[in-house]
Amino acid sequence: MGQVTIYLDDETEKKMIENARVMKLSKSKWIAGVIQEKLVDQWPDTVRELPGSWGDFPSLEELRAGESTDAEREAL
C-alpha cells in the first residue's frame, strides 16, 4: 500500500477534518475515498438510467415536427 504526503491550507484542512468526523472516517480513509470517486471511469447507473426518464420531454419526432426546410444555399 502506497503512502502520499499532501499539504493543505488551514481552511481546507478544517473542512476535511469536519467532513471525515461526520462520516466517521479517519482522515486517510476520507482522502482515499475522495480520490477513488475521482478515478471512476464510467458513469454511475443512476446517470446512465436518465435518458428517456422525463415523461414530459418531447420525443424526437415532436422536436423535428416544427422544423422547416433549409433555405437554398449559394454555390461556392
Order of alpha helices (4+ residues) and beta strands (2+ residues): alpha-alpha-alpha-alpha
